[in-house]
Amino acid sequence: MSLPLSGVRVLAIEQYGAGPFATQHLADLGAEIIKIEHPSNGGDVGRAVGPYFFGEGDSHFFEAFNRNKCSLTLDLKKPEARAVLLDLVAKSDAVFNNLRGDLPVKLGVTYDQLCEANPKIVCGHLSAYGRTGSRAAWPGYDYLMQAEAGYLSVTGEPDSPPARFGLSIIDLMTGTTAAMALLAGLVDAKTSGKGRDIDVSLFDVALHNLAYVATWYLNGGVVTGRENRSSHPSLTPSQLYKTQDGWIFLMCNKEKFWGVLAEVVDKPSWVTDPRFCNFQARLENRELVQTELDAVLSTATTAQWLERFGGRVPAAPVFDVKEALENPFVAERECVVDAEHPRFGKIRGVAAPVRVDEPLPMRAAPDIGQDTQRLLDELGYSPERIALLREAGVVQ
């Protein structure tokens, strides 16, 4: 296969969620991702994150973030490991980590510390609060970022307690951003012949994601809060509405869709009614729009309305996780895939979001250290040297 990232090798000192999510993007597109895991503490902590497991050292959580990767055990704190790391760096394109901000220097994985082994090496760093500043040594996690960056203040119903996203959205967004940043570094290194450090942090990504909400405050002093029924702060209808058997989400985010909606629900007068005729009028009369739409939409089920809208009105059902994954459209798009695991057989997961004109690889997450022998052999290490490394606890 000739995949977009075939031939790219990344050493990944990673664990848990955000970092492994970043490199899984790259692995799915053909990059060789070598997870460097500690030989004596169980490796990536994600292997032990429950409550659901395939077997010892392999959790459902771990499989969600580590498809198509290799695993090398290496204790980077042991002096003997440094030579192994540098030999690997010489044959790699990037070194990536999601360590606490003060640790890359201590472990010797910054560009200045690795460039003698490979001037083109790109060093990607994903941390909680960045590698500089007063919080470089702070630990940090997704939900903390959501809290401090304002997410909890804009999520949930107006009279309810502050609420986080139901997913670790900052971990996922930071992982995706880190993958993009690492690729940018690789493009530059290919052109210039020189690598660099690339930094991404959970905090910076969380704040960056405020996007237009931030611009509204920074330029107009507007503090966006929570809206009833998950409403868009400035567009109507763009929220949840009641149907005969539950809920439907409508998003008439262009004026033309309001006209189509009025036609489908047999309310043509809404198009010219001064209370509803444009975005500003509907926003000023949001509660009335909600009352009118609830009344109309409650005459049929969500499925019936989706059939009537037929893709002409932007609408979606409100599914739980089971319904979302068993959606016929998911099957049509082949969004659920099987990865082969040597011990557990087929492991089902969500397909890569990037589609190319070649089949993507489908290997389950690696067992800890499964590629150690192969990778050391490829470096030209003798059996005697490998035995000494194992004896010293440098590798497993």
C-alpha positions in Angstrom: 0.0 0.0 0.0 1.1 3.6 -0.6 -0.5 5.6 2.1 0.0 9.3 2.7 2.4 8.8 5.6 4.1 5.6 4.5 7.8 5.7 5.4 7.4 8.3 8.2 8.7 7.0 11.6 7.7 8.6 14.9 9.0 7.7 18.3 6.1 8.3 20.8 6.8 8.8 24.5 3.1 8.9 25.2 0.3 7.7 27.5 -3.3 8.0 28.4 -5.5 9.9 25.9 -4.4 13.1 24.1 -0.9 12.0 23.1 -1.9 8.6 21.8 -4.9 10.1 20.0 -2.5 12.4 18.1 -0.3 9.6 16.9 -3.2 7.3 16.1 -4.2 9.8 13.4 -0.8 9.4 11.9 -0.7 5.6 12.3 -4.0 5.3 10.5 -2.5 7.1 7.6 0.5 4.8 7.3 3.1 6.3 9.7 5.2 3.9 11.8 4.4 4.9 15.4 6.8 3.3 17.9 5.4 3.7 21.4 8.2 3.8 23.9 6.8 2.2 27.1 8.4 1.6 30.5 9.5 -2.0 30.8 8.6 -2.5 34.5 5.5 -0.4 35.4 2.9 -1.8 32.9 3.7 0.7 30.1 1.1 3.2 29.0 -1.2 3.9 31.9 -4.1 3.6 29.5 -3.6 -0.1 29.5 -5.0 -0.2 33.0 -7.9 2.3 32.5 -11.1 0.4 33.2 -13.7 -0.6 33.8 -13.7 -2.6 30.5 -10.9 -5.0 29.5 -10.1 -7.5 26.8 -7.5 -9.1 29.0 -4.4 -8.3 31.1 -2.7 -5.2 29.9 -5.3 -4.4 27.3 -8.3 -2.2 28.1 -11.1 -1.0 25.8 -9.8 2.5 26.6 -6.3 1.6 25.4 -7.5 0.1 22.2 -9.4 3.3 21.4 -6.2 5.3 21.1 -3.5 2.9 19.9 -4.5 1.2 16.8 -1.8 0.4 14.1 1.2 1.1 16.4 4.3 -0.7 17.5 5.5 -1.0 21.1 9.1 -0.8 22.3 10.0 -1.1 26.0 12.7 1.3 27.1 13.5 2.8 30.5 14.6 6.3 29.5 15.8 7.1 33.0 18.6 4.5 32.8 21.9 5.7 31.3 22.2 2.8 29.0 18.9 3.8 27.3 20.3 7.0 26.0 22.4 5.3 23.3 19.4 3.2 22.2 17.2 6.3 22.0 19.8 8.2 19.9 20.2 5.2 17.6 16.4 5.2 17.1 16.3 9.0 16.6 18.9 8.7 13.8 16.5 6.5 11.9 13.3 8.5 12.7 11.5 11.6 11.5 10.0 12.8 14.7 10.0 12.3 18.5 6.6 13.0 20.1 5.7 13.2 23.8 2.8 14.2 26.0 4.8 14.7 29.1 4.4 17.3 31.8 5.8 20.6 30.5 9.1 20.4 32.6 9.9 16.8 31.7 11.0 16.8 28.1 14.3 18.6 29.0 14.8 16.2 32.0 14.4 13.2 29.7 16.5 14.7 27.0 13.9 14.7 24.2 14.0 18.4 23.0 15.5 19.4 19.6 18.7 20.8 21.1 19.3 17.5 22.9 18.6 15.3 19.9 19.7 17.2 16.9 23.3 15.9 16.9 21.8 12.4 16.3 19.5 13.7 13.5 19.5 17.4 12.5 16.1 16.9 10.7 14.3 15.4 13.8 11.0 17.1 14.7 10.3 17.1 18.4 6.6 17.4 19.2 5.6 18.3 22.8 2.0 18.0 24.1 1.6 19.2 27.7 -1.0 20.5 30.0 0.0 24.2 30.2 3.0 24.4 27.9 6.8 24.0 28.5 7.3 27.7 29.5 5.7 29.9 32.1 4.6 29.5 35.7 2.6 26.3 35.1 5.2 24.3 33.2 5.5 21.8 36.0 1.8 21.5 36.7 -0.1 18.4 35.9 -3.4 19.0 34.1 -6.3 17.2 32.6 -9.2 17.7 30.2 -12.0 18.6 32.6 -9.8 21.2 34.4 -9.2 22.9 31.0 -13.0 22.9 30.3 -13.6 24.5 33.7 -11.0 27.2 33.4 -11.5 28.0 29.7 -15.2 28.8 30.2 -16.7 25.6 28.7 -18.7 24.7 31.7 -20.3 28.2 31.8 -21.8 27.7 28.3 -22.8 24.1 28.6 -26.1 22.8 30.0 -29.4 24.5 30.8 -29.4 28.1 32.1 -30.7 27.2 35.6 -28.6 24.0 36.0 -25.1 23.7 37.6 -22.2 24.2 35.3 -21.7 21.2 33.1 -18.8 19.7 31.1 -18.9 18.1 27.7 -19.9 14.4 27.9 -16.6 13.6 26.1 -13.0 14.5 26.8 -13.2 17.0 24.0 -10.0 19.0 25.0 -7.9 15.8 24.9 -9.3 14.9 21.6 -8.9 18.3 20.1 -5.4 18.7 21.4 -4.4 15.4 20.0 -5.8 16.3 16.6 -4.0 19.7 16.8 -0.8 18.0 17.8 -1.0 15.7 14.8 -1.4 18.7 12.5 1.5 20.5 14.2 3.8 17.5 13.9 3.0 17.2 10.2 3.7 20.9 9.7 7.1 20.4 11.4 7.8 17.4 9.1 7.0 19.4 6.0 9.3 22.2 7.0 12.1 19.7 7.9 11.9 18.1 4.6 12.3 21.4 2.9 14.9 23.0 5.1 16.8 20.0 6.3 16.4 21.1 9.9 14.0 20.0 12.5 12.6 22.0 15.4 10.5 21.8 18.6 6.7 22.0 18.1 4.6 22.8 21.2 0.9 22.2 21.8 -0.9 22.4 25.2 -4.3 21.4 26.5 -4.9 24.9 27.9 -4.0 26.7 24.7 -6.2 24.5 22.6 -9.1 24.8 25.0 -8.8 28.6 24.8 -8.4 28.6 21.1 -11.6 26.6 20.6 -13.6 29.5 22.1 -13.3 31.0 18.6 -16.1 33.4 17.8 -17.3 33.4 21.5 -13.9 34.8 22.4 -14.0 37.3 19.6 -17.4 38.5 20.8 -16.0 39.2 24.2 -12.6 40.6 23.1 -14.2 43.1 20.7 -17.6 43.8 22.2 -17.5 42.8 25.8 -20.2 40.1 25.3 -20.1 37.3 27.8 -21.8 34.3 26.3 -23.8 32.1 28.7 -25.9 29.0 28.6 -29.0 28.9 26.4 -32.3 27.0 26.8 -32.3 23.6 25.0 -28.8 23.9 23.7 -29.7 26.8 21.5 -27.2 28.6 19.3 -26.5 31.9 21.0 -27.4 34.1 17.9 -29.4 31.9 15.4 -33.0 30.6 15.6 -34.2 28.0 15.0 -31.0 26.2 16.0 -31.8 24.1 19.0 -33.8 21.1 20.3 -37.5 20.9 19.7 -40.2 18.4 20.9 -41.6 15.7 18.7 -44.3 13.2 19.3 -41.8 10.6 20.7 -38.9 12.7 21.9 -36.6 15.4 20.4 -35.2 16.7 17.2 -32.4 19.2 16.6 -33.0 21.7 13.8 -30.4 24.2 12.5 -31.8 26.7 10.0 -28.5 28.5 9.9 -29.2 30.0 6.5 -32.3 32.1 5.7 -33.3 29.7 2.9 -33.8 26.8 5.3 -36.4 28.7 7.2 -38.5 29.0 4.1 -38.1 25.3 3.4 -39.0 24.4 7.0 -42.2 26.6 6.8 -43.2 24.8 3.6 -42.6 21.3 4.9 -44.6 21.9 8.1 -47.4 23.7 6.2 -46.9 27.1 7.7 -46.1 29.3 4.7 -47.2 32.4 6.6 -44.0 32.1 8.7 -41.9 33.3 5.8 -43.6 36.8 5.8 -44.7 37.0 9.4 -42.7 40.0 10.8 -42.0 38.1 14.0 -40.3 35.3 12.0 -39.2 36.7 8.7 -35.5 37.0 9.3 -32.7 36.0 11.7 -33.1 39.2 13.9 -36.9 38.9 14.2 -36.7 35.2 15.1 -34.0 35.8 17.7 -36.1 38.5 19.3 -39.0 36.1 19.4 -37.1 32.9 20.2 -39.5 31.7 22.9 -42.5 32.1 20.5 -40.6 30.3 17.7 -40.0 27.5 20.2 -43.6 27.3 21.2 -44.8 27.3 17.6 -42.3 24.7 16.4 -43.0 22.4 19.5 -46.7 22.5 18.6 -46.2 21.6 15.0 -43.4 19.0 15.5 -45.3 17.2 18.3 -47.8 16.0 15.7 -45.4 13.4 14.4 -42.4 11.3 15.5 -38.8 12.3 15.0 -38.3 9.6 12.3 -41.4 10.9 10.4 -40.1 14.4 10.5 -36.6 13.4 9.3 -38.3 11.5 6.4 -40.4 14.6 5.5 -37.4 16.9 5.7 -35.5 14.6 3.4 -32.2 16.4 3.8 -33.7 19.7 2.7 -33.9 21.0 6.3 -30.8 20.5 8.4 -32.0 18.2 11.2 -30.8 15.3 13.3 -32.3 12.9 15.8 -31.0 12.8 19.4 -29.4 9.4 19.8 -27.7 7.7 22.7 -24.3 6.0 22.1 -25.9 2.7 21.2 -28.3 4.3 18.7 -25.4 6.5 17.3 -23.2 3.5 16.5 -26.1 1.3 15.2 -27.3 4.1 12.9 -27.7 2.7 9.4 -25.8 5.7 8.0 -22.8 4.6 10.1 -22.9 1.2 8.4 -23.3 2.8 5.0 -20.2 5.0 5.6 -18.3 2.0 7.0 -17.5 4.0 10.1 -17.2 1.0 12.4 -14.2 -1.3 11.6 -12.6 -4.5 12.9 -8.9 -4.6 13.9 -7.1 -7.9 14.4 -5.5 -8.7 17.7 -3.3 -11.8 18.1 -4.8 -12.7 21.5 -8.3 -11.4 21.4 -9.3 -11.7 17.7 -11.4 -8.9 16.2 -11.6 -5.6 18.1 -14.3 -3.2 16.9 -13.6 0.5 16.8 -14.5 3.7 15.0 -12.8 4.2 11.6 -10.3 6.9 10.9 -12.1 10.2 9.9 -9.7 10.7 7.0 -10.5 8.7 3.8 -7.9 8.1 1.1 -8.0 6.0 -2.1 -6.2 3.0 -0.4 -7.4 0.7 2.3 -6.1 1.9 5.7 -4.3 -0.4 8.0 -6.3 -2.3 10.6 -4.1 -3.7 13.4 -5.2 -3.6 17.0 -3.2 -1.9 19.7 0.2 -3.6 20.4 1.0 -5.8 23.4 3.6 -4.1 25.5 7.0 -4.6 24.1 5.9 -6.7 21.2 8.3 -5.0 18.8 11.3 -4.6 21.1 13.3 -7.5 19.7 12.6 -6.6 16.0 13.5 -2.9 16.5 16.7 -3.7 18.3 17.6 -6.2 15.6 17.0 -3.5 13.0 19.5 -1.3 14.8 22.1 -4.0 14.3 22.4 -4.8 18.0 24.0 -8.2 18.7 22.2 -10.8 20.8 24.8 -10.3 23.5 24.1 -6.5 23.7 20.3 -7.1 23.7 20.7 -9.6 26.5 22.7 -7.1 28.6 20.0 -4.4 28.0 17.4 -6.9 29.3 19.5 -7.9 32.2 19.9 -4.3 33.2 16.1 -3.6 33.0 16.6 -1.1 30.1 14.3 -3.1 27.9 11.9 -6.0 28.6 
